[in-house]
Amino acid sequence: MATAVSPLELDTAADDLRSAMVREVQRGLLPQPRSLPAWMFYDALGTRLFERITHLAEYYPTRTERGIFSGYADTIVSRARGESSKPLRIVELGAGTASKTGILLDAAAHMQGRVEYIPVDVSETALEAACASIEQSLADVEVKPVVANYVSAPIQLAPHDGPTLALYIGSSIGNFSPEEQRTILRNLKVELQSGDALLLGVDMVKDRKVMEAAYRDAEGVTEAFNLNILRRLNKELAANFDLACFRHVAFWNKDESRIEMHLEAIEPQHIRIAAARLSVRLAKGERIHTENSYKFTENSLLSLLEDSGYFTEETWTDERGWFSVTLARVV
């Protein structure tokens, strides 16, 4: 059963989100180099485009992580519950449509019966899809969605009589800088109790061609996803971006261990964003940096978790070692 978010909560979240968008465009588009945060991709259209991306032949992360869950879901849930006889609560940051999470929720429901699931996402559309999907397929799961930007405003969890498993999967953490990654995990840790667990899914460093192809698909879906951030600013902040005057750029930055996505102006631009009272001139060839996707090594993953206050307990990977799912415990 899904527990609906009240209209007042949605209105408040929408106001907070718009204010955050205004702050981000002022912060990111005035100085050079220009940038916009990746969370701004995810309006209703952006969410649908990303779902399409996850099914593309070139985009390996989603199906690889799903394969890990399919093979190890029972073990993951059992490890997360530990010695506790009380029901496990599952919280998910950046839940999106929760397409892979259902595998873990199903395992938890078979193990303990009723499961409380709290998906947190900036996209109301994604959460509605998650609620509908889970309500239809998993009767023993009670969904309590939270529309929030967990980056700009850390979540607050209600007390729970039992262990909590926090999910941060899909390599979503890779969209943030190393400093932001640690801040997100530390803020989450404050809401967890000693002995609670974190399940972190991250994309690992691999052949450059494989990684770059995942962000330059032949169908152009990732390009549409990237351009959607400008479409959203036009719609929600009364901007005047001409999408036809930008091209999608994606490449591997070895020194920073990340894939970068940019939007490059193919001719000079004079951009006005009315809601932010902003006027910006872009030269031909100038880029707006829209997304990073950091890739991890075993050492960098261990360092991230240790620095954030977690003890690594167990890790599962696919046979090629392309993706890693790690269960860590709150110290």
PAKE-167365 format. One record per residue (C-alpha): residue number from 1; residue in one letter; x, y, z. Coordinates in Angstrom, 2 decimals. Example, Ala and Ser with C-alpha at 12.3 -4.5 7.8 and 13.67 -1.06 7.14 Angstrom:
<pts>
PT num residuo    east   north      up
PT   1       a   12.30   -4.50    7.80
PT   2       s   13.67   -1.06    7.14
</pts>
This chain:
<pts>
PT num residuo    east   north      up
PT   1       m    0.00    0.00    0.00
PT   2       a    1.33    3.45   -0.91
PT   3       t    0.94    6.33    1.54
PT   4       a    0.27    9.49   -0.45
PT   5       v    2.20   12.73    0.04
PT   6       s   -0.16   15.55    1.03
PT   7       p   -0.82   18.47   -1.38
PT   8       l    0.69   20.85    1.19
PT   9       e    3.89   18.81    1.30
PT  10       l    4.06   18.76   -2.49
PT  11       d    3.47   22.53   -2.74
PT  12       t    6.18   23.18   -0.17
PT  13       a    8.57   20.82   -1.93
PT  14       a    7.83   22.52   -5.26
PT  15       d    8.53   25.98   -3.82
PT  16       d   11.75   24.77   -2.23
PT  17       l   12.78   23.11   -5.48
PT  18       r   12.18   26.24   -7.56
PT  19       s   14.17   28.33   -5.09
PT  20       a   17.00   25.78   -5.26
PT  21       m   16.93   25.95   -9.06
PT  22       v   17.21   29.73   -8.99
PT  23       r   20.17   29.54   -6.62
PT  24       e   21.89   26.94   -8.77
PT  25       v   21.60   28.86  -12.05
PT  26       q   22.88   32.01  -10.34
PT  27       r   25.77   30.08   -8.84
PT  28       g   26.58   28.00  -11.90
PT  29       l   25.96   30.19  -14.94
PT  30       l   27.46   33.51  -13.87
PT  31       p   31.08   32.38  -13.32
PT  32       q   33.23   30.56  -15.85
PT  33       p   33.43   27.68  -16.49
PT  34       r   29.62   27.39  -16.52
PT  35       s   27.85   24.51  -14.83
PT  36       l   24.45   23.17  -13.78
PT  37       p   23.77   20.40  -11.24
PT  38       a   22.72   16.96  -12.49
PT  39       w   19.67   16.75  -10.22
PT  40       m   18.01   19.38  -12.43
PT  41       f   17.65   16.80  -15.23
PT  42       y   14.82   15.05  -13.43
PT  43       d   11.51   16.65  -14.18
PT  44       a    8.78   14.41  -15.64
PT  45       l   10.34   14.32  -19.12
PT  46       g   13.86   13.88  -17.75
PT  47       t   12.73   10.95  -15.64
PT  48       r   11.16    9.25  -18.68
PT  49       l   14.27    9.86  -20.77
PT  50       f   16.50    8.40  -18.10
PT  51       e   14.30    5.32  -17.93
PT  52       r   14.83    4.93  -21.68
PT  53       i   18.58    5.29  -21.19
PT  54       t   18.61    2.42  -18.70
PT  55       h   17.29    0.08  -21.42
PT  56       l   19.80    1.08  -24.11
PT  57       a   22.29   -1.49  -25.35
PT  58       e   25.23    0.81  -24.55
PT  59       y   24.10    1.60  -21.02
PT  60       y   25.40   -1.32  -18.96
PT  61       p   25.10   -0.03  -15.32
PT  62       t   21.39   -0.67  -14.76
PT  63       r   21.22   -4.20  -16.13
PT  64       t   24.54   -5.12  -14.47
PT  65       e   23.39   -3.94  -11.05
PT  66       r   20.02   -5.63  -11.55
PT  67       g   21.85   -8.88  -12.25
PT  68       i   23.75   -8.55   -8.97
PT  69       f   20.49   -7.98   -7.08
PT  70       s   18.82  -10.93   -8.79
PT  71       g   21.67  -13.22   -7.77
PT  72       y   22.24  -11.98   -4.22
PT  73       a   19.02  -10.30   -2.97
PT  74       d   18.32  -12.84   -0.23
PT  75       t   21.91  -12.68    1.02
PT  76       i   21.95   -8.87    0.94
PT  77       v   18.72   -8.56    2.94
PT  78       s   19.79  -11.23    5.40
PT  79       r   23.15   -9.51    5.99
PT  80       a   21.42   -6.15    6.42
PT  81       r   19.03   -7.53    9.06
PT  82       g   21.91   -9.05   11.00
PT  83       e   20.91  -10.65   14.28
PT  84       s   17.80   -8.53   14.75
PT  85       s   14.42  -10.23   15.00
PT  86       k   12.62   -6.94   14.28
PT  87       p   11.47   -5.88   10.81
PT  88       l   13.93   -4.24    8.46
PT  89       r   13.00   -0.80    7.13
PT  90       i   14.33    0.17    3.70
PT  91       v   15.10    3.79    2.81
PT  92       e   16.32    4.79   -0.64
PT  93       l   18.05    8.00   -1.71
PT  94       g   17.49    9.01   -5.32
PT  95       a   14.91    6.29   -5.70
PT  96       g   13.66    7.28   -9.14
PT  97       t   11.10    4.74  -10.33
PT  98       a   12.60    2.05   -8.06
PT  99       s   12.76   -0.41  -10.94
PT 100       k   15.59   -2.46   -9.41
PT 101       t   14.62   -1.91   -5.77
PT 102       g   11.63   -4.21   -6.12
PT 103       i   14.01   -7.18   -6.19
PT 104       l   15.29   -6.31   -2.72
PT 105       l   11.83   -5.41   -1.40
PT 106       d   10.48   -8.75   -2.61
PT 107       a   13.30  -10.58   -0.81
PT 108       a   12.62   -8.62    2.39
PT 109       a    8.87   -9.31    2.20
PT 110       h    9.44  -13.05    1.82
PT 111       m   11.81  -12.97    4.77
PT 112       q    9.81  -10.91    7.27
PT 113       g    6.34  -10.17    5.86
PT 114       r    5.47   -6.47    6.07
PT 115       v    8.14   -4.03    4.82
PT 116       e    8.22   -0.27    5.23
PT 117       y    9.85    1.42    2.23
PT 118       i   10.74    5.13    2.13
PT 119       p   11.82    6.28   -1.36
PT 120       v   13.32    9.76   -1.48
PT 121       d   13.64   11.61   -4.78
PT 122       v   13.56   15.10   -6.23
PT 123       s   11.17   13.92   -8.96
PT 124       e    7.52   13.65   -7.96
PT 125       t    6.81   11.88  -11.26
PT 126       a    9.38    9.19  -10.53
PT 127       l    7.99    8.59   -7.05
PT 128       e    4.46    8.29   -8.38
PT 129       a    5.68    5.64  -10.83
PT 130       a    7.53    3.84   -8.04
PT 131       c    4.46    3.81   -5.80
PT 132       a    2.21    2.51   -8.57
PT 133       s    4.63   -0.23   -9.57
PT 134       i    5.33   -1.46   -6.05
PT 135       e    1.70   -1.25   -4.94
PT 136       q    0.71   -3.42   -7.90
PT 137       s    3.41   -6.06   -7.52
PT 138       l    4.29   -6.16   -3.79
PT 139       a    1.26   -6.16   -1.52
PT 140       d    3.34   -6.51    1.66
PT 141       v    5.32   -3.33    1.04
PT 142       e    4.09   -0.07    2.56
PT 143       v    5.49    2.83    0.55
PT 144       k    5.99    6.22    2.22
PT 145       p    7.40    8.48   -0.51
PT 146       v    9.28   11.69    0.26
PT 147       v    9.71   14.39   -2.40
PT 148       a   12.94   16.11   -1.43
PT 149       n   16.34   17.18   -2.67
PT 150       y   18.44   15.13   -0.26
PT 151       v   21.57   16.99   -1.40
PT 152       s   20.49   20.53   -0.56
PT 153       a   18.26   19.50    2.36
PT 154       p   19.28   16.29    4.20
PT 155       i   16.38   13.96    4.90
PT 156       q   14.91   13.40    8.36
PT 157       l   13.85    9.86    9.20
PT 158       a   11.19    9.03   11.78
PT 159       p   12.22    6.67   14.60
PT 160       h   11.99    2.99   13.72
PT 161       d   11.83    0.00   16.04
PT 162       g   14.20   -2.23   14.13
PT 163       p   17.15   -2.06   11.74
PT 164       t   17.24    0.25    8.71
PT 165       l   18.85   -0.48    5.37
PT 166       a   19.62    2.69    3.40
PT 167       l   19.97    2.19   -0.34
PT 168       y   22.02    4.47   -2.55
PT 169       i   22.25    2.47   -5.73
PT 170       g   22.58    2.96   -9.48
PT 171       s   25.92    4.73   -8.97
PT 172       s   23.90    7.87   -8.24
PT 173       i   26.60    8.95   -5.82
PT 174       g   28.96    9.19   -8.79
PT 175       n   27.13   12.31   -9.97
PT 176       f   28.66   14.27   -7.10
PT 177       s   32.16   15.48   -6.35
PT 178       p   34.22   13.46   -3.84
PT 179       e   33.54   16.12   -1.20
PT 180       e   29.80   16.06   -1.89
PT 181       q   29.78   12.26   -1.85
PT 182       r   31.16   12.29    1.66
PT 183       t   28.74   14.98    2.78
PT 184       i   25.73   13.00    1.49
PT 185       l   26.83    9.81    3.24
PT 186       r   27.69   11.63    6.47
PT 187       n   24.31   13.39    6.49
PT 188       l   22.63   10.03    5.96
PT 189       k   24.66    8.49    8.78
PT 190       v   23.27   11.09   11.20
PT 191       e   19.77    9.71   10.53
PT 192       l   20.83    6.09   11.05
PT 193       q   21.47    4.19   14.25
PT 194       s   24.55    2.20   15.20
PT 195       g   24.34   -1.12   13.40
PT 196       d   22.10    0.13   10.60
PT 197       a   23.36   -0.59    7.10
PT 198       l   24.05    1.18    3.82
PT 199       l   23.91   -0.58    0.46
PT 200       l   25.96    1.44   -2.02
PT 201       g   26.00    0.64   -5.74
PT 202       v   28.85    2.15   -7.77
PT 203       d   30.21    1.91  -11.30
PT 204       m   33.82    0.74  -11.52
PT 205       v   36.65    1.98  -13.76
PT 206       k   36.87   -0.09  -16.95
PT 207       d   37.74    0.23  -20.63
PT 208       r   37.33    3.83  -21.78
PT 209       k   35.36    2.90  -24.90
PT 210       v   32.80    0.99  -22.85
PT 211       m   32.31    3.89  -20.45
PT 212       e   32.08    6.59  -23.09
PT 213       a   29.64    4.61  -25.25
PT 214       a   27.22    4.49  -22.29
PT 215       y   26.93    8.29  -22.50
PT 216       r   26.96    8.62  -26.32
PT 217       d   24.26    6.20  -27.41
PT 218       a   23.49    5.73  -31.09
PT 219       e   19.82    6.66  -30.67
PT 220       g   20.61   10.07  -29.16
PT 221       v   18.57    9.49  -26.01
PT 222       t   21.36   10.72  -23.73
PT 223       e   21.68   13.84  -25.88
PT 224       a   17.95   14.52  -25.42
PT 225       f   18.33   13.89  -21.69
PT 226       n   21.20   16.36  -21.48
PT 227       l   19.35   19.05  -23.48
PT 228       n   16.29   18.58  -21.28
PT 229       i   17.97   20.55  -18.51
PT 230       l   17.76   23.63  -20.74
PT 231       r   14.18   22.82  -21.73
PT 232       r   13.32   22.65  -18.03
PT 233       l   14.87   26.04  -17.35
PT 234       n   12.86   27.50  -20.22
PT 235       k    9.66   26.06  -18.78
PT 236       e   10.14   26.59  -15.05
PT 237       l   12.35   29.68  -14.84
PT 238       a   11.27   31.51  -18.00
PT 239       a   14.63   31.15  -19.74
PT 240       n   15.17   31.51  -23.50
PT 241       f   17.64   28.74  -24.35
PT 242       d   17.50   27.67  -28.02
PT 243       l   18.14   23.92  -27.76
PT 244       a   19.08   23.69  -31.43
PT 245       c   22.10   25.89  -30.68
PT 246       f   23.72   23.38  -28.32
PT 247       r   25.35   19.99  -28.84
PT 248       h   25.85   17.11  -26.42
PT 249       v   29.47   16.38  -25.42
PT 250       a   30.56   13.40  -23.25
PT 251       f   34.08   12.10  -22.56
PT 252       w   36.26   10.23  -20.03
PT 253       n   38.43   12.43  -17.79
PT 254       k   41.10    9.99  -16.58
PT 255       d   42.74   12.41  -14.14
PT 256       e   39.45   12.94  -12.30
PT 257       s   38.21    9.34  -12.83
PT 258       r   34.90   10.50  -14.25
PT 259       i   32.78   10.73  -17.36
PT 260       e   31.85   14.36  -18.01
PT 261       m   28.77   15.62  -19.86
PT 262       h   28.59   19.14  -21.28
PT 263       l   26.36   21.23  -23.50
PT 264       e   28.42   23.17  -26.03
PT 265       a   27.19   26.33  -27.73
PT 266       i   27.53   25.95  -31.50
PT 267       e   27.05   29.69  -31.99
PT 268       p   27.12   32.79  -29.74
PT 269       q   24.21   32.95  -27.30
PT 270       h   22.55   35.64  -25.19
PT 271       i   20.65   33.83  -22.47
PT 272       r   18.08   35.45  -20.21
PT 273       i   16.56   33.61  -17.23
PT 274       a   13.73   35.79  -15.99
PT 275       a   12.97   34.02  -12.70
PT 276       a   16.63   34.26  -11.67
PT 277       r   17.03   37.83  -12.99
PT 278       l   20.00   36.59  -14.92
PT 279       s   21.55   37.53  -18.26
PT 280       v   24.45   35.49  -19.64
PT 281       r   26.41   35.66  -22.90
PT 282       l   27.94   32.42  -24.20
PT 283       a   30.65   32.39  -26.84
PT 284       k   30.70   29.85  -29.67
PT 285       g   32.32   26.67  -28.32
PT 286       e   31.69   27.59  -24.68
PT 287       r   30.36   24.72  -22.59
PT 288       i   27.95   24.25  -19.71
PT 289       h   29.11   21.34  -17.54
PT 290       t   25.95   19.40  -16.67
PT 291       e   27.04   16.08  -15.19
PT 292       n   29.90   14.07  -13.78
PT 293       s   29.76   10.33  -13.37
PT 294       y   32.64    9.27  -11.17
PT 295       k   33.93    5.72  -11.59
PT 296       f   35.49    3.88   -8.67
PT 297       t   38.34    1.53   -7.89
PT 298       e   38.34   -0.81   -4.89
PT 299       n   40.60    1.62   -3.04
PT 300       s   38.59    4.76   -3.79
PT 301       l   35.35    3.01   -2.78
PT 302       l   36.84    1.82    0.52
PT 303       s   38.21    5.30    1.20
PT 304       l   34.81    6.91    0.54
PT 305       l   33.02    4.62    2.99
PT 306       e   35.67    4.85    5.71
PT 307       d   35.88    8.64    5.47
PT 308       s   32.08    8.85    5.75
PT 309       g   31.87    6.76    8.93
PT 310       y   30.96    3.31    7.60
PT 311       f   32.60   -0.09    7.94
PT 312       t   32.65   -2.19    4.78
PT 313       e   31.09   -5.57    5.48
PT 314       e   30.61   -7.33    2.13
PT 315       t   30.82   -6.58   -1.59
PT 316       w   29.15   -8.23   -4.57
PT 317       t   30.14   -7.70   -8.22
PT 318       d   29.30   -9.05  -11.65
PT 319       e   31.65  -11.54  -13.30
PT 320       r   33.47   -8.80  -15.22
PT 321       g   33.86   -6.54  -12.19
PT 322       w   32.12   -3.70  -14.00
PT 323       f   29.79   -2.78  -11.12
PT 324       s   30.03   -3.11   -7.35
PT 325       v   27.35   -3.36   -4.65
PT 326       t   28.70   -2.93   -1.13
PT 327       l   27.01   -3.45    2.23
PT 328       a   28.52   -1.15    4.84
PT 329       r   27.62   -0.77    8.50
PT 330       v   27.27    2.44   10.51
PT 331       v   30.25    2.61   12.89
</pts>
